[in-house]
Amino acid sequence: MTDDTLADRLAIRDVVESWALARDSADWDWFGEQWHDDGYMMATWFQGPKEDFIRVSREGFEKGVSILHYTGASQSTVAANRAISQTRMTIMQRGEVHGVLCDVSCIGRFYDFFEKRGGRWAIVLRQPIYEKDWLTPVTPGAIVELDPGLLERFPAGYRHLAYLQVQAGFPVKPDMPGLRGPVVAALYERGAAWLAGRPAAPWPPPPR
């Protein structure tokens, strides 16, 4: 690994970690610095330009919406001025489910399309991969009855997170990538094309 490659990877890792810290501490100026101007966010409850994502995240925070992020191991593949970064992450959201206050934890990866412009690495597209989740009442011993039909509308990797978000009034996307399957395979193909320098597909990706 060359010194330049190591410096690039460290800069990318800094963006990944700053994204989570800025988002969860409501430092919206700092949060905005982690994106390029045309940055795009894909999440269960929102898909759109980074300006809109920052706005709705801020509105939610001010209304008391509780969503936190924990990041773990992170690695990036750098090809000239482009990179794909993958980071272990946990999304943690608290909210009421049928009148019972619950926590949902969702484990997965941030799959990020990065580009270096004017000497600065920043996010062009963030597409989480959702692998496993679970729901726990906040009060020990509390019981919440889930609707099996609603639960099964969503992939196994984030169905409890989706259930809570639907209860909170969010429109949840039902076909986000998980650990296996054609959706995540298509994402990996787009990542390879990005690293090869081919023109990026429009965000969001066209339906398969």
C-alpha positions in Angstrom: 0.0 0.0 0.0 1.4 3.4 -1.0 1.4 6.4 1.3 -1.1 8.1 -1.0 -3.5 5.1 -0.8 -3.2 5.0 2.9 -3.9 8.7 3.1 -7.0 8.3 0.9 -8.3 5.4 3.1 -7.8 7.4 6.2 -9.6 10.4 4.7 -12.5 8.2 3.7 -12.7 6.6 7.1 -12.8 10.1 8.7 -15.8 10.9 6.6 -17.6 7.7 7.6 -17.0 8.3 11.3 -17.8 12.1 11.0 -21.1 11.3 9.3 -22.3 9.2 12.3 -21.1 11.6 14.9 -22.4 14.7 13.2 -25.8 13.2 12.4 -26.4 11.8 15.9 -25.2 15.0 17.6 -27.4 17.2 15.4 -24.3 19.1 14.0 -26.0 19.8 10.7 -23.2 22.0 9.2 -20.6 19.3 9.9 -23.0 16.6 8.7 -23.3 18.5 5.3 -19.6 18.6 4.9 -19.4 14.8 4.6 -21.3 14.9 1.2 -20.6 16.2 -2.2 -23.2 18.7 -3.5 -24.9 16.0 -5.6 -24.8 13.5 -2.7 -27.8 11.0 -2.5 -29.1 9.0 0.5 -30.9 5.7 0.3 -32.5 4.7 3.6 -35.5 2.6 4.6 -37.6 5.7 5.4 -36.1 8.3 2.9 -34.5 8.3 -0.6 -33.3 11.6 -2.0 -30.7 14.3 -2.3 -28.5 15.0 0.6 -30.0 18.5 1.1 -33.4 17.0 1.6 -32.0 14.2 3.8 -30.3 16.8 6.1 -33.6 18.8 6.3 -35.8 15.9 7.2 -33.2 14.5 9.6 -33.1 17.9 11.4 -36.9 18.1 11.4 -37.1 14.6 12.9 -34.5 15.4 15.6 -36.4 18.5 16.6 -39.6 16.5 16.9 -37.9 13.9 19.2 -37.3 11.1 16.6 -34.6 8.9 18.2 -32.3 7.3 15.6 -28.6 6.6 16.5 -25.8 5.0 14.5 -22.8 2.9 15.7 -20.0 2.2 13.3 -17.4 -0.6 13.4 -14.8 -2.1 11.1 -14.4 -0.1 7.9 -12.5 -0.7 4.7 -12.4 1.0 1.3 -11.3 0.1 -2.2 -9.7 3.1 -4.0 -9.4 3.4 -7.8 -7.9 6.8 -8.8 -10.4 9.4 -7.7 -13.2 7.0 -6.8 -13.8 4.5 -4.0 -16.2 2.1 -2.5 -16.3 2.0 1.3 -18.0 -0.6 3.4 -18.5 -0.1 7.1 -20.0 -2.4 9.7 -22.9 -0.4 11.4 -25.8 -0.7 13.7 -28.9 1.5 13.4 -30.7 2.0 16.7 -34.2 3.5 16.8 -36.6 4.0 19.7 -40.3 4.6 19.3 -43.8 3.3 20.2 -45.1 0.1 18.6 -48.8 -0.4 19.4 -48.5 1.8 22.4 -45.4 0.1 23.8 -42.0 2.0 23.8 -39.5 -0.2 22.0 -35.9 -0.2 20.8 -35.0 -1.7 17.4 -31.4 -2.6 16.5 -30.5 -3.3 12.9 -27.0 -4.6 12.0 -25.6 -4.2 8.5 -23.1 -2.2 6.4 -22.9 1.3 5.0 -22.0 0.8 1.3 -20.7 4.2 0.2 -19.8 5.5 -3.3 -17.0 8.0 -2.7 -15.3 10.5 -5.1 -12.3 12.8 -4.6 -13.0 16.2 -6.0 -10.7 19.2 -5.6 -8.6 17.1 -3.2 -11.6 16.3 -1.0 -13.1 12.8 -0.5 -16.9 12.9 0.2 -20.0 10.7 -0.2 -21.8 10.6 -3.6 -24.2 7.9 -2.6 -24.9 6.1 0.7 -26.7 2.8 0.3 -27.0 0.8 3.5 -27.2 -3.0 3.4 -29.5 -4.4 6.1 -28.6 -7.8 7.4 -30.3 -8.6 10.8 -32.5 -6.8 13.2 -34.6 -7.3 16.4 -37.1 -5.4 18.5 -37.1 -5.2 22.3 -39.6 -3.4 24.6 -37.8 -0.8 26.7 -39.5 -1.8 29.9 -38.5 -5.3 31.0 -41.5 -7.7 30.9 -43.6 -5.5 28.6 -45.2 -7.4 25.7 -46.0 -6.1 22.2 -48.1 -8.0 19.8 -46.9 -7.6 16.2 -49.0 -8.0 13.1 -47.4 -10.9 11.1 -48.8 -9.6 7.8 -47.2 -6.2 8.2 -43.9 -7.8 9.5 -43.6 -10.1 6.5 -44.1 -7.2 4.0 -40.4 -6.4 4.5 -37.1 -8.3 4.1 -35.8 -10.2 7.1 -32.8 -7.9 7.4 -34.9 -4.9 8.5 -38.4 -6.0 9.0 -38.6 -4.9 12.7 -37.0 -1.6 11.9 -39.5 -1.1 9.1 -42.4 -2.1 11.5 -41.4 0.6 14.0 -41.0 3.2 11.2 -44.4 2.4 9.7 -45.9 2.8 13.2 -44.2 6.2 13.3 -45.7 7.2 10.0 -42.8 6.8 7.7 -43.2 5.4 4.2 -40.7 2.5 4.2 -39.1 1.2 1.1 -39.8 -2.6 0.8 -36.9 -3.7 -1.3 -33.6 -2.5 0.2 -30.5 -4.8 -0.1 -29.8 -7.5 2.4 -27.1 -10.0 3.0 -28.0 -12.1 0.0 -30.1 -11.9 -3.2 -30.4 -10.1 -6.5 -30.8 -6.6 -5.0 -27.5 -6.7 -3.2 -25.9 -8.4 -6.2 -27.0 -5.5 -8.4 -25.5 -3.1 -5.8 -22.2 -4.8 -6.0 -22.3 -4.6 -9.8 -22.9 -0.9 -9.6 -20.0 -0.6 -7.1 -17.7 -2.4 -9.5 -18.8 -0.1 -12.4 -18.1 2.9 -10.2 -14.6 1.8 -9.5 -14.0 1.0 -13.2 -14.7 4.7 -13.9 -17.9 4.0 -15.9 -20.6 6.6 -15.8 -22.7 6.2 -12.6 -26.2 5.0 -12.8 -28.7 7.7 -11.8 -29.8 7.8 -8.2 -31.9 6.0 -7.4 -31.1 3.0 -9.5 -33.6 2.0 -12.1 -35.9 -0.9 -11.1 -34.7 -4.4 -12.1 
